[in-house]
């Protein structure tokens, strides 16, 4: 990308504006030089399979536009992550449609599955579970090794999960809450897992979490990816929720799960993860230098 090319690009020209930009960029890049040299001195070199240069090959350089690029190239070589090992067999990669070699043939993959519960049965079990209230789940619905996982929450154990959702009392705060679940499908790579989407909606007419009075606000959540995993006995071993697919939809500030509900009623949690995404200062600087580089490239 252009932002990556900024880090590894060509030095500025001899123009005055180019020199000013180079000196500014040099200050920004000095942090990366320190990190690279610290990595080499500490002996924490990349794992086997990582392309890197021996410390002896990294020579001292003087502060100049060209040397800053050299330092960045050395840093990139040292910190390049090892290549992913290829799947052990063609079946691990997937079975592909004849006309679309980048698209897996889900039906063919699921036919080869050795998981004892058929996809149609798993989907039915998922719909049945998600349609029930907490009090109707039953003691055996969740396995003893059950885990709850959200983007910034968990993994939570079975007992911790039940305690958490009982404390928030969402059913009391939003008596008309409807998860609006749809798009159910068994994962061909994990045939014990059912993925689905939620676009929850509800009106805050009750006390939330035993402390926040009702606001009367209608909360519409963005589409969120969710999943259930099952063991061979049909018990749920994992529930994932809150993975927002489009943060521009709804009135929760792009937040999913409980975080989104609290934000929508004016009671956001007091930490960054409980509030809408906001660009960090470092990210702003990164984008700024990307725009500056594009500007000087056009002039030259």
Backbone as CSV, one residue per row, in Angstrom:
resi,resn,N_x,N_y,N_z,CA_x,CA_y,CA_z,C_x,C_y,C_z
1,UNK,0.846,-1.191,0.000,0.000,0.000,0.000,0.872,1.227,0.000
2,UNK,0.236,2.416,-0.254,0.997,3.657,-0.274,1.624,3.943,1.065
3,UNK,0.896,3.592,2.171,1.436,3.847,3.499,2.641,2.965,3.771
4,UNK,2.606,1.736,3.298,3.752,0.848,3.470,4.910,1.324,2.619
5,UNK,4.613,1.785,1.388,5.657,2.288,0.517,6.329,3.511,1.101
6,UNK,5.596,4.282,1.897,6.206,5.416,2.578,7.376,4.966,3.417
7,UNK,7.189,3.822,4.121,8.237,3.331,5.003,9.445,2.822,4.221
8,UNK,9.203,2.249,3.041,10.283,1.583,2.307,10.557,2.270,0.975
9,UNK,10.130,3.517,0.786,10.197,4.180,-0.511,11.545,4.792,-0.816
10,UNK,11.577,5.560,-1.935,12.801,6.177,-2.396,13.047,7.477,-1.651
11,UNK,14.326,7.929,-1.548,14.620,9.189,-0.862,14.098,10.384,-1.637
12,UNK,13.945,11.515,-0.927,13.444,12.730,-1.554,14.469,13.306,-2.503
13,UNK,14.023,14.205,-3.394,14.918,14.828,-4.362,15.708,15.940,-3.699
14,UNK,16.499,16.655,-4.517,17.341,17.710,-3.974,16.647,19.035,-3.782
15,UNK,15.361,19.112,-4.123,14.650,20.367,-3.932,14.553,20.736,-2.448
16,UNK,14.335,22.028,-2.199,14.243,22.496,-0.813,13.082,21.827,-0.103
17,UNK,11.935,21.798,-0.776,10.774,21.152,-0.145,11.053,19.692,0.123
18,UNK,11.786,19.086,-0.788,12.118,17.677,-0.607,13.014,17.474,0.595
19,UNK,13.999,18.396,0.794,14.878,18.283,1.956,14.100,18.444,3.256
20,UNK,13.157,19.387,3.274,12.368,19.595,4.486,11.560,18.346,4.814
21,UNK,10.952,17.781,3.780,10.153,16.565,4.009,11.035,15.427,4.472
22,UNK,12.243,15.321,3.895,13.146,14.229,4.272,13.561,14.334,5.723
23,UNK,13.900,15.582,6.163,14.305,15.764,7.553,13.156,15.446,8.500
24,UNK,11.939,15.850,8.116,10.777,15.552,8.957,10.543,14.055,9.037
25,UNK,10.650,13.415,7.888,10.450,11.965,7.852,11.527,11.244,8.642
26,UNK,12.768,11.779,8.616,13.872,11.149,9.349,13.581,11.108,10.843
27,UNK,13.021,12.207,11.375,12.680,12.228,12.795,11.630,11.173,13.115
28,UNK,10.665,11.024,12.213,9.597,10.041,12.427,10.129,8.608,12.388
29,UNK,11.143,8.404,11.529,11.651,7.045,11.327,12.702,6.638,12.358
30,UNK,13.232,7.597,13.112,14.310,7.264,14.052,13.872,6.243,15.086
31,UNK,12.583,6.277,15.431,12.067,5.306,16.400,12.245,3.880,15.896
32,UNK,12.027,3.698,14.599,12.158,2.358,14.028,13.608,1.880,14.051
33,UNK,14.561,2.826,13.854,15.974,2.443,13.910,16.335,1.931,15.291
34,UNK,15.884,2.654,16.324,16.178,2.250,17.695,15.597,0.877,17.983
35,UNK,14.370,0.643,17.516,13.737,-0.655,17.767,14.488,-1.774,17.088
36,UNK,14.959,-1.519,15.860,15.673,-2.566,15.132,16.988,-2.906,15.811
37,UNK,17.755,-1.878,16.207,19.042,-2.132,16.857,18.860,-2.787,18.216
38,UNK,17.787,-2.404,18.927,17.526,-3.030,20.227,17.204,-4.496,20.056
39,UNK,16.489,-4.813,18.996,16.145,-6.213,18.734,17.392,-7.043,18.490
40,UNK,18.336,-6.451,17.719,19.558,-7.190,17.399,20.438,-7.360,18.633
41,UNK,20.536,-6.301,19.459,21.388,-6.393,20.644,20.843,-7.382,21.662
42,UNK,19.505,-7.482,21.729,18.912,-8.361,22.744,19.025,-9.821,22.390
43,UNK,19.324,-10.086,21.112,19.431,-11.489,20.695,18.114,-12.129,20.359
44,UNK,16.992,-11.368,20.388,15.684,-11.924,20.054,15.493,-11.866,18.548
45,UNK,16.184,-12.753,17.878,16.119,-12.774,16.420,14.905,-13.556,15.956
46,UNK,14.478,-13.374,14.698,13.303,-14.091,14.193,13.485,-15.590,14.244
47,UNK,12.340,-16.275,14.262,12.367,-17.738,14.272,12.878,-18.271,12.943
48,UNK,13.123,-19.591,12.926,13.620,-20.240,11.721,12.651,-19.996,10.581
49,UNK,13.194,-19.754,9.383,12.351,-19.526,8.221,12.135,-18.057,7.940
50,UNK,12.580,-17.170,8.845,12.409,-15.738,8.656,13.628,-15.172,7.938
51,UNK,13.374,-14.395,6.901,14.468,-13.771,6.171,14.988,-12.588,6.975
52,UNK,16.289,-12.560,7.246,16.849,-11.449,7.999,18.310,-11.287,7.648
53,UNK,18.875,-10.180,8.076,20.299,-9.910,7.889,21.018,-10.082,9.205
54,UNK,22.248,-10.579,9.113,23.068,-10.714,10.308,23.394,-9.325,10.836
55,UNK,23.446,-9.140,12.158,23.755,-7.815,12.707,24.992,-7.181,12.117
56,UNK,25.984,-7.998,11.743,27.218,-7.444,11.204,26.984,-6.762,9.863
57,UNK,25.918,-7.145,9.180,25.645,-6.565,7.881,24.948,-5.216,7.976
58,UNK,24.518,-4.821,9.179,23.852,-3.534,9.344,24.887,-2.533,9.824
59,UNK,25.299,-1.664,8.916,26.397,-0.751,9.218,25.868,0.574,9.745
60,UNK,26.671,1.272,10.566,26.253,2.599,11.039,26.038,3.533,9.858
61,UNK,25.028,4.367,9.960,24.719,5.294,8.878,24.611,6.700,9.442
62,UNK,24.778,7.662,8.566,24.649,9.057,8.963,23.245,9.526,8.669
63,UNK,22.734,10.510,9.429,21.369,10.991,9.230,21.205,11.652,7.868
64,UNK,20.601,10.958,6.960,20.295,11.513,5.636,19.038,10.855,5.120
65,UNK,18.494,11.428,4.048,17.253,10.872,3.495,17.470,9.445,3.023
66,UNK,18.623,9.181,2.355,18.855,7.835,1.845,19.109,6.850,2.973
67,UNK,19.817,7.303,4.036,20.114,6.384,5.134,18.859,6.001,5.886
68,UNK,17.874,6.902,5.974,16.624,6.549,6.661,15.934,5.405,5.959
69,UNK,15.975,5.400,4.624,15.374,4.297,3.883,16.135,3.003,4.133
70,UNK,17.483,3.118,4.213,18.282,1.920,4.466,17.967,1.331,5.822
71,UNK,17.798,2.205,6.837,17.466,1.708,8.173,16.125,0.999,8.173
72,UNK,15.169,1.564,7.442,13.847,0.944,7.404,13.871,-0.402,6.701
73,UNK,14.666,-0.500,5.630,14.769,-1.796,4.947,15.385,-2.846,5.868
74,UNK,16.412,-2.434,6.648,17.027,-3.367,7.588,16.032,-3.793,8.646
75,UNK,15.255,-2.825,9.138,14.256,-3.140,10.168,13.200,-4.090,9.625
76,UNK,12.754,-3.839,8.388,11.735,-4.703,7.791,12.257,-6.115,7.623
77,UNK,13.543,-6.243,7.219,14.104,-7.580,7.041,14.158,-8.336,8.352
78,UNK,14.505,-7.623,9.440,14.651,-8.286,10.734,13.307,-8.745,11.284
79,UNK,12.270,-7.931,11.069,10.993,-8.194,11.722,9.975,-8.882,10.830
80,UNK,10.379,-9.290,9.627,9.436,-9.985,8.752,8.979,-11.281,9.406
81,UNK,7.673,-11.490,9.575,7.199,-12.713,10.223,7.456,-13.929,9.352
82,UNK,7.626,-15.089,9.955,7.875,-16.295,9.173,6.677,-16.641,8.319
83,UNK,6.961,-17.240,7.175,5.886,-17.624,6.261,5.019,-18.714,6.893
84,UNK,3.713,-18.649,6.600,2.806,-19.660,7.099,3.107,-21.009,6.446
85,UNK,3.112,-22.048,7.237,3.323,-23.377,6.680,2.111,-23.771,5.852
86,UNK,2.302,-24.351,4.665,1.161,-24.733,3.833,0.363,-25.844,4.486
87,UNK,-0.938,-25.921,4.192,-1.750,-27.009,4.742,-1.138,-28.362,4.416
88,UNK,-1.378,-29.332,5.277,-0.736,-30.630,5.135,-1.249,-31.416,3.945
89,UNK,-2.451,-31.118,3.462,-3.001,-31.840,2.325,-3.919,-30.933,1.544
90,UNK,-4.280,-31.359,0.335,-5.162,-30.567,-0.497,-6.531,-30.408,0.157
91,UNK,-6.988,-31.433,0.890,-8.292,-31.353,1.531,-8.312,-30.294,2.624
92,UNK,-7.156,-30.076,3.269,-7.084,-29.024,4.271,-7.267,-27.645,3.641
93,UNK,-6.860,-27.520,2.396,-7.015,-26.254,1.691,-8.463,-26.019,1.282
94,UNK,-9.196,-27.062,1.068,-10.583,-26.943,0.641,-10.815,-27.627,-0.691
95,UNK,-12.070,-27.944,-0.957,-12.477,-28.487,-2.248,-13.137,-27.354,-3.009
96,UNK,-12.662,-27.076,-4.214,-13.085,-25.868,-4.905,-14.074,-26.150,-6.025
97,UNK,-14.923,-25.149,-6.284,-15.874,-25.259,-7.376,-15.131,-25.278,-8.701
98,UNK,-15.668,-26.045,-9.660,-14.990,-26.217,-10.937,-14.822,-24.896,-11.686
99,UNK,-15.839,-24.058,-11.655,-15.797,-22.802,-12.417,-15.191,-21.644,-11.637
100,UNK,-15.034,-21.828,-10.329,-14.531,-20.751,-9.484,-13.451,-21.300,-8.551
101,UNK,-12.207,-21.355,-9.015,-11.133,-21.987,-8.228,-10.791,-21.269,-6.940
102,UNK,-11.318,-20.059,-6.701,-11.102,-19.361,-5.438,-12.273,-19.548,-4.475
103,UNK,-13.276,-20.324,-4.879,-14.481,-20.527,-4.070,-14.576,-21.994,-3.672
104,UNK,-14.675,-22.258,-2.362,-14.750,-23.649,-1.921,-16.128,-24.221,-2.207
105,UNK,-16.166,-25.501,-2.484,-17.419,-26.229,-2.674,-17.875,-26.701,-1.297
106,UNK,-18.717,-25.894,-0.663,-19.114,-26.173,0.716,-19.819,-27.521,0.849
107,UNK,-20.732,-27.806,-0.068,-21.489,-29.055,0.018,-20.565,-30.258,-0.077
108,UNK,-19.588,-30.201,-0.992,-18.655,-31.322,-1.155,-17.797,-31.495,0.091
109,UNK,-17.363,-30.383,0.698,-16.549,-30.475,1.905,-17.340,-31.055,3.068
110,UNK,-18.599,-30.625,3.205,-19.418,-31.115,4.314,-19.778,-32.597,4.135
111,UNK,-19.883,-33.041,2.892,-20.152,-34.474,2.657,-18.995,-35.333,3.143
112,UNK,-17.806,-34.787,3.135,-16.635,-35.532,3.594,-16.424,-35.417,5.105
113,UNK,-17.244,-34.620,5.767,-17.087,-34.410,7.205,-17.358,-35.695,7.982
114,UNK,-16.587,-35.911,9.043,-16.766,-37.069,9.917,-17.479,-36.695,11.211
115,UNK,-17.920,-35.428,11.335,-18.650,-35.023,12.527,-20.012,-35.722,12.520
116,UNK,-20.402,-36.375,13.623,-21.592,-37.239,13.603,-22.923,-36.513,13.439
117,UNK,-22.991,-35.232,13.782,-24.261,-34.504,13.666,-24.299,-33.795,12.312
118,UNK,-25.335,-34.051,11.540,-25.443,-33.505,10.204,-25.687,-31.993,10.232
119,UNK,-25.278,-31.280,9.162,-25.425,-29.822,9.126,-26.850,-29.335,9.396
120,UNK,-27.845,-29.998,8.814,-29.233,-29.559,9.014,-29.628,-29.645,10.483
121,UNK,-29.163,-30.694,11.155,-29.464,-30.872,12.569,-28.757,-29.811,13.414
122,UNK,-27.509,-29.487,13.065,-26.780,-28.461,13.803,-27.460,-27.106,13.679
123,UNK,-27.910,-26.779,12.492,-28.587,-25.499,12.282,-29.884,-25.452,13.082
124,UNK,-30.631,-26.557,13.104,-31.866,-26.607,13.870,-31.589,-26.415,15.358
125,UNK,-30.526,-27.061,15.859,-30.163,-26.924,17.267,-29.765,-25.476,17.588
126,UNK,-29.073,-24.838,16.655,-28.658,-23.450,16.858,-29.865,-22.525,16.923
127,UNK,-30.781,-22.678,15.996,-31.985,-21.840,15.989,-32.805,-22.068,17.262
128,UNK,-32.895,-23.307,17.688,-33.657,-23.621,18.893,-33.036,-22.957,20.123
129,UNK,-31.699,-23.020,20.222,-31.013,-22.435,21.375,-31.147,-20.922,21.387
130,UNK,-30.923,-20.280,20.234,-30.960,-18.825,20.179,-32.371,-18.275,20.361
131,UNK,-33.389,-19.106,20.176,-34.768,-18.658,20.340,-35.248,-18.765,21.787
132,UNK,-34.445,-19.427,22.635,-34.841,-19.621,24.028,-34.309,-18.511,24.918
133,UNK,-34.963,-18.310,26.029,-34.474,-17.412,27.057,-33.537,-18.178,27.990
134,UNK,-32.755,-17.444,28.742,-31.759,-18.055,29.618,-32.370,-19.106,30.539
135,UNK,-33.524,-18.810,31.104,-34.146,-19.728,32.066,-34.592,-21.035,31.418
136,UNK,-34.695,-21.054,30.082,-35.168,-22.242,29.383,-34.039,-23.068,28.769
137,UNK,-32.793,-22.644,28.982,-31.684,-23.354,28.356,-31.536,-24.780,28.879
138,UNK,-31.683,-24.962,30.156,-31.440,-26.267,30.744,-29.987,-26.412,31.152
139,UNK,-29.739,-27.251,32.129,-28.395,-27.380,32.700,-27.407,-28.071,31.770
140,UNK,-27.885,-28.845,30.812,-26.989,-29.622,29.958,-26.771,-28.995,28.590
141,UNK,-27.360,-27.839,28.324,-27.200,-27.226,27.003,-25.749,-26.835,26.744
142,UNK,-25.076,-26.317,27.765,-23.679,-25.918,27.656,-22.792,-27.001,28.244
143,UNK,-21.723,-27.318,27.549,-20.784,-28.323,28.045,-19.999,-27.777,29.233
144,UNK,-19.378,-28.656,29.976,-18.593,-28.228,31.135,-17.391,-27.385,30.732
145,UNK,-16.871,-27.615,29.521,-15.710,-26.855,29.048,-16.129,-25.694,28.140
146,UNK,-17.370,-25.288,28.241,-17.912,-24.196,27.427,-17.092,-22.918,27.586
147,UNK,-16.986,-22.144,26.471,-16.318,-20.851,26.502,-17.152,-19.811,25.752
148,UNK,-17.213,-18.617,26.320,-17.846,-17.472,25.670,-16.737,-16.532,25.225
149,UNK,-16.770,-16.109,23.938,-15.708,-15.271,23.395,-16.327,-14.144,22.573
150,UNK,-15.935,-12.914,22.890,-16.327,-11.729,22.143,-15.057,-10.975,21.750
151,UNK,-15.167,-9.940,20.914,-13.957,-9.244,20.442,-13.010,-8.810,21.556
152,UNK,-13.527,-8.261,22.657,-12.646,-7.800,23.740,-13.065,-8.380,25.086
153,UNK,-13.826,-9.457,25.066,-14.271,-10.117,26.294,-13.995,-11.610,26.186
154,UNK,-13.517,-12.192,27.293,-13.320,-13.632,27.325,-11.930,-14.056,26.911
155,UNK,-11.777,-15.399,26.826,-12.809,-16.423,27.024,-13.338,-16.472,28.472
156,UNK,-14.657,-16.638,28.583,-15.297,-16.824,29.877,-15.751,-18.273,30.008
157,UNK,-15.620,-18.811,31.201,-16.086,-20.162,31.458,-17.606,-20.189,31.515
158,UNK,-18.166,-21.368,31.611,-19.618,-21.536,31.679,-20.208,-20.752,32.840
159,UNK,-19.661,-20.923,34.036,-20.203,-20.242,35.210,-20.037,-18.732,35.118
160,UNK,-18.880,-18.263,34.639,-18.630,-16.827,34.528,-19.563,-16.196,33.502
161,UNK,-19.818,-16.912,32.420,-20.711,-16.411,31.377,-22.141,-16.257,31.898
162,UNK,-22.648,-17.288,32.552,-24.017,-17.236,33.072,-24.158,-16.132,34.113
163,UNK,-23.139,-15.970,34.950,-23.167,-14.916,35.964,-23.187,-13.537,35.317
164,UNK,-22.418,-13.376,34.251,-22.329,-12.074,33.581,-23.649,-11.689,32.923
165,UNK,-24.239,-12.592,32.145,-25.471,-12.223,31.440,-26.641,-12.096,32.414
166,UNK,-26.594,-12.838,33.509,-27.638,-12.683,34.526,-27.541,-11.309,35.181
167,UNK,-26.329,-10.831,35.415,-26.135,-9.528,36.048,-26.596,-8.373,35.181
168,UNK,-26.385,-8.461,33.870,-26.806,-7.371,32.990,-28.336,-7.346,32.815
169,UNK,-28.984,-8.481,32.927,-30.448,-8.552,32.856,-30.986,-7.850,31.612
170,UNK,-30.466,-8.241,30.451,-30.894,-7.629,29.187,-32.378,-7.854,28.940
171,UNK,-32.902,-9.012,29.336,-34.312,-9.312,29.105,-35.228,-8.391,29.909
172,UNK,-34.723,-7.884,31.040,-35.496,-6.934,31.840,-35.411,-5.539,31.223
173,UNK,-34.212,-5.157,30.784,-34.001,-3.824,30.215,-34.678,-3.662,28.862
174,UNK,-34.726,-4.744,28.087,-35.316,-4.708,26.741,-36.324,-5.857,26.614
175,UNK,-37.509,-5.704,27.178,-38.488,-6.804,27.167,-38.882,-7.245,25.762
176,UNK,-38.837,-6.319,24.793,-39.234,-6.670,23.425,-38.029,-6.975,22.535
177,UNK,-36.881,-7.209,23.151,-35.664,-7.447,22.375,-35.833,-8.618,21.413
178,UNK,-35.380,-8.413,20.184,-35.408,-9.468,19.168,-34.056,-9.512,18.482
179,UNK,-33.385,-10.659,18.565,-32.060,-10.791,17.979,-32.048,-10.741,16.469
180,UNK,-33.177,-11.026,15.827,-33.290,-11.053,14.362,-32.110,-11.812,13.749
181,UNK,-32.045,-13.082,14.067,-30.971,-13.943,13.584,-31.301,-14.473,12.183
182,UNK,-30.291,-14.568,11.364,-30.497,-15.069,9.997,-29.174,-15.546,9.396
183,UNK,-29.257,-16.068,8.186,-28.063,-16.482,7.438,-27.287,-17.579,8.172
184,UNK,-27.987,-18.629,8.589,-27.360,-19.752,9.290,-26.617,-20.651,8.308
185,UNK,-25.436,-21.092,8.709,-24.675,-22.008,7.857,-23.580,-22.710,8.631
186,UNK,-23.344,-23.975,8.293,-22.284,-24.755,8.928,-20.963,-24.449,8.234
187,UNK,-19.940,-24.244,9.017,-18.610,-23.933,8.495,-18.010,-25.191,7.866
188,UNK,-17.704,-25.176,6.568,-17.135,-26.371,5.948,-15.744,-26.722,6.465
189,UNK,-15.038,-25.757,7.025,-13.718,-26.020,7.590,-13.806,-26.489,9.043
190,UNK,-14.896,-26.143,9.708,-15.153,-26.589,11.076,-16.586,-27.127,11.123
191,UNK,-16.796,-28.354,10.726,-18.159,-28.886,10.590,-18.938,-29.024,11.885
192,UNK,-18.323,-28.674,13.004,-19.046,-28.653,14.282,-19.481,-27.243,14.665
193,UNK,-19.361,-26.312,13.715,-19.613,-24.902,14.015,-20.672,-24.324,13.079
194,UNK,-21.616,-23.576,13.666,-22.663,-22.900,12.898,-22.464,-21.395,13.015
195,UNK,-22.344,-20.739,11.857,-22.236,-19.288,11.823,-23.598,-18.699,11.489
196,UNK,-23.877,-17.504,12.015,-25.106,-16.799,11.667,-24.922,-15.315,11.966
197,UNK,-25.891,-14.516,11.536,-25.821,-13.066,11.683,-26.979,-12.577,12.533
198,UNK,-26.724,-11.505,13.276,-27.757,-10.892,14.114,-27.864,-9.406,13.810
199,UNK,-29.110,-8.918,13.750,-29.369,-7.472,13.663,-30.370,-7.129,14.756
200,UNK,-29.946,-7.213,16.003,-30.838,-7.058,17.139,-31.499,-5.692,17.230
201,UNK,-32.724,-5.697,17.761,-33.462,-4.462,17.975,-34.306,-4.609,19.238
202,UNK,-34.427,-3.532,20.007,-35.217,-3.585,21.232,-35.396,-2.203,21.831
203,UNK,-36.412,-2.070,22.703,-36.714,-0.801,23.345,-36.364,-0.868,24.822
204,UNK,-35.603,0.110,25.282,-35.157,0.137,26.672,-36.270,0.672,27.579
205,UNK,-37.135,-0.234,28.013,-38.256,0.154,28.884,-38.101,-0.385,30.307
206,UNK,-36.978,-1.042,30.594,-36.732,-1.573,31.932,-35.369,-1.152,32.449
207,UNK,-35.119,-1.431,33.716,-33.839,-1.085,34.340,-32.736,-1.981,33.779
208,UNK,-31.624,-1.365,33.409,-30.508,-2.099,32.799,-29.468,-2.402,33.879
209,UNK,-29.183,-3.679,34.075,-28.144,-4.079,35.014,-28.450,-3.737,36.448
210,UNK,-29.718,-3.505,36.750,-30.104,-3.180,38.113,-29.728,-1.791,38.569
211,UNK,-29.236,-0.930,37.641,-28.794,0.405,38.061,-29.189,1.518,37.111
212,UNK,-29.353,1.239,35.813,-29.643,2.304,34.857,-31.142,2.331,34.562
213,UNK,-31.806,3.447,34.848,-33.251,3.538,34.632,-33.599,3.477,33.148
214,UNK,-34.812,3.079,32.818,-35.222,2.986,31.412,-35.203,4.340,30.723
215,UNK,-34.865,4.332,29.443,-34.785,5.573,28.658,-35.865,5.651,27.587
216,UNK,-36.477,4.534,27.274,-37.467,4.515,26.206,-36.854,4.522,24.817
217,UNK,-35.528,4.467,24.739,-34.865,4.509,23.436,-34.942,3.153,22.729
218,UNK,-35.142,3.224,21.411,-35.095,2.025,20.582,-33.643,1.833,20.144
219,UNK,-33.077,0.692,20.458,-31.684,0.399,20.120,-31.653,-0.576,18.950
220,UNK,-30.974,-0.163,17.903,-30.805,-1.027,16.728,-29.318,-1.316,16.556
221,UNK,-28.945,-2.571,16.718,-27.537,-2.966,16.636,-27.113,-3.187,15.188
222,UNK,-25.823,-3.018,14.896,-25.321,-3.320,13.550,-25.296,-4.828,13.328
223,UNK,-25.203,-5.268,12.084,-25.084,-6.714,11.846,-23.826,-7.259,12.516
224,UNK,-23.994,-8.366,13.241,-22.891,-8.958,13.980,-22.770,-10.443,13.641
225,UNK,-21.548,-10.886,13.421,-21.291,-12.305,13.195,-21.285,-13.037,14.526
226,UNK,-21.966,-14.184,14.567,-22.030,-15.000,15.772,-21.821,-16.462,15.376
227,UNK,-21.502,-17.288,16.358,-21.350,-18.712,16.057,-21.543,-19.560,17.305
228,UNK,-21.954,-20.781,17.076,-22.029,-21.810,18.115,-21.209,-23.008,17.659
229,UNK,-20.439,-23.574,18.599,-19.720,-24.821,18.333,-20.305,-25.910,19.215
230,UNK,-20.355,-27.130,18.679,-20.966,-28.254,19.381,-19.969,-29.396,19.543
231,UNK,-20.175,-30.199,20.583,-19.432,-31.451,20.687,-20.273,-32.579,20.087
232,UNK,-19.760,-33.779,20.085,-20.454,-34.890,19.449,-21.712,-35.304,20.188
233,UNK,-21.870,-34.845,21.426,-23.075,-35.142,22.200,-24.161,-34.076,21.982
234,UNK,-23.855,-33.065,21.157,-24.823,-32.022,20.860,-24.817,-30.874,21.839
235,UNK,-23.874,-30.854,22.774,-23.776,-29.737,23.714,-22.988,-28.586,23.078
236,UNK,-23.272,-27.379,23.514,-22.585,-26.201,23.000,-21.270,-26.025,23.753
237,UNK,-20.180,-25.953,23.017,-18.860,-25.804,23.627,-18.310,-24.391,23.508
238,UNK,-18.896,-23.607,22.595,-18.390,-22.237,22.411,-19.467,-21.355,21.797
239,UNK,-19.543,-20.122,22.311,-20.426,-19.098,21.755,-19.597,-17.856,21.484
240,UNK,-19.617,-17.383,20.244,-18.940,-16.131,19.900,-19.994,-15.119,19.485
241,UNK,-19.851,-13.879,19.950,-20.835,-12.830,19.656,-20.117,-11.496,19.469
242,UNK,-20.840,-10.528,18.903,-20.393,-9.143,18.912,-19.387,-8.740,17.856
243,UNK,-19.149,-9.581,16.832,-18.178,-9.224,15.804,-18.885,-8.418,14.717
244,UNK,-18.811,-7.080,14.851,-19.563,-6.171,13.981,-19.063,-6.269,12.540
245,UNK,-20.014,-6.357,11.623,-19.694,-6.500,10.208,-19.772,-5.175,9.454
246,UNK,-20.531,-4.221,9.964,-20.619,-2.892,9.354,-20.944,-1.892,10.460
247,UNK,-19.931,-1.166,10.909,-20.110,-0.255,12.052,-20.920,0.983,11.704
248,UNK,-21.263,1.190,10.433,-22.037,2.350,10.029,-23.541,2.136,10.185
249,UNK,-23.956,0.908,10.494,-25.374,0.577,10.617,-25.785,0.613,12.086
250,UNK,-27.028,1.066,12.347,-27.558,1.085,13.701,-27.203,2.346,14.468
251,UNK,-27.543,2.361,15.750,-27.295,3.547,16.589,-26.480,3.209,17.841
252,UNK,-25.607,2.199,17.725,-24.770,1.807,18.854,-23.336,2.310,18.718
253,UNK,-23.096,3.220,17.785,-21.737,3.724,17.592,-20.811,2.691,16.986
254,UNK,-21.391,1.697,16.324,-20.572,0.646,15.718,-20.143,-0.427,16.698
255,UNK,-20.643,-0.379,17.923,-20.285,-1.362,18.941,-21.274,-2.518,18.931
256,UNK,-20.785,-3.702,19.254,-21.638,-4.874,19.318,-21.873,-5.322,20.745
257,UNK,-22.766,-6.282,20.911,-23.025,-6.873,22.213,-23.511,-5.869,23.249
258,UNK,-23.204,-6.164,24.519,-23.618,-5.316,25.632,-23.026,-3.908,25.520
259,UNK,-21.797,-3.805,25.013,-21.159,-2.499,24.881,-22.015,-1.572,24.027
260,UNK,-22.562,-2.111,22.934,-23.379,-1.305,22.042,-24.683,-0.871,22.683
261,UNK,-25.312,-1.774,23.446,-26.570,-1.435,24.109,-26.365,-0.295,25.103
262,UNK,-25.299,-0.386,25.895,-25.023,0.647,26.889,-24.723,1.991,26.235
263,UNK,-23.977,1.973,25.150,-23.662,3.229,24.459,-24.937,3.863,23.900
264,UNK,-25.807,3.049,23.333,-27.012,3.575,22.690,-27.958,4.241,23.686
265,UNK,-27.960,3.786,24.933,-28.869,4.400,25.926,-28.165,5.495,26.725
266,UNK,-26.965,5.858,26.301,-26.256,6.958,26.950,-25.466,6.573,28.177
267,UNK,-25.155,5.286,28.323,-24.375,4.819,29.463,-23.136,4.032,29.016
268,UNK,-22.267,4.651,28.207,-21.101,3.911,27.707,-20.165,3.511,28.839
269,UNK,-19.522,2.392,28.684,-18.551,1.942,29.679,-17.320,2.854,29.643
270,UNK,-16.659,3.064,30.792,-15.601,4.085,30.905,-14.216,3.640,30.455
271,UNK,-14.120,3.019,29.283,-12.818,2.670,28.724,-12.951,2.643,27.205
272,UNK,-11.831,2.756,26.478,-11.898,2.893,25.014,-12.689,1.783,24.318
273,UNK,-12.552,0.536,24.795,-13.253,-0.571,24.137,-14.768,-0.453,24.246
274,UNK,-15.254,0.332,25.214,-16.680,0.500,25.408,-17.240,1.724,24.709
275,UNK,-16.442,2.340,23.857,-16.868,3.531,23.133,-16.595,3.348,21.640
276,UNK,-17.252,4.169,20.796,-17.024,4.045,19.350,-15.551,4.199,19.000
277,UNK,-15.162,3.535,17.923,-13.770,3.592,17.470,-13.361,5.022,17.159
278,UNK,-12.131,5.365,17.574,-11.571,6.681,17.318,-10.125,6.511,16.885
279,UNK,-9.753,7.208,15.836,-8.403,7.079,15.291,-7.368,7.577,16.294
280,UNK,-6.331,6.782,16.512,-5.274,7.154,17.444,-4.360,8.216,16.829
281,UNK,-3.607,8.894,17.675,-2.681,9.913,17.197,-1.618,9.313,16.294
282,UNK,-1.114,8.147,16.652,-0.091,7.504,15.824,-0.631,7.135,14.452
283,UNK,-1.884,6.681,14.424,-2.494,6.334,13.136,-2.688,7.600,12.288
284,UNK,-3.063,8.718,12.929,-3.218,9.981,12.211,-1.890,10.416,11.590
285,UNK,-0.788,10.284,12.365,0.528,10.638,11.844,0.922,9.740,10.685
286,UNK,0.609,8.461,10.806,0.916,7.506,9.748,0.223,7.920,8.454
287,UNK,-1.058,8.275,8.546,-1.808,8.707,7.367,-1.287,10.042,6.836
288,UNK,-0.889,10.941,7.740,-0.365,12.232,7.319,0.878,12.071,6.457
289,UNK,1.816,11.227,6.904,3.032,11.025,6.120,2.727,10.320,4.806
290,UNK,1.698,9.505,4.780,1.301,8.887,3.521,0.818,9.924,2.523
291,UNK,0.023,10.880,3.011,-0.466,11.935,2.125,0.673,12.847,1.662
292,UNK,1.625,13.141,2.568,2.776,13.974,2.200,3.611,13.302,1.119
293,UNK,3.794,12.004,1.253,4.585,11.277,0.258,3.911,11.331,-1.104
294,UNK,2.599,11.124,-1.128,1.873,11.188,-2.392,1.975,12.579,-3.010
295,UNK,1.922,13.600,-2.156,1.996,14.976,-2.638,3.340,15.262,-3.305
296,UNK,4.443,14.835,-2.669,5.764,15.077,-3.234,6.005,14.226,-4.463
297,UNK,5.425,13.042,-4.507,5.579,12.217,-5.710,4.930,12.879,-6.915
298,UNK,3.760,13.492,-6.697,3.080,14.175,-7.800,3.882,15.373,-8.293
299,UNK,4.511,16.113,-7.363,5.291,17.280,-7.757,6.547,16.878,-8.516
300,UNK,7.113,15.730,-8.165,8.384,15.311,-8.784,8.145,14.439,-9.993
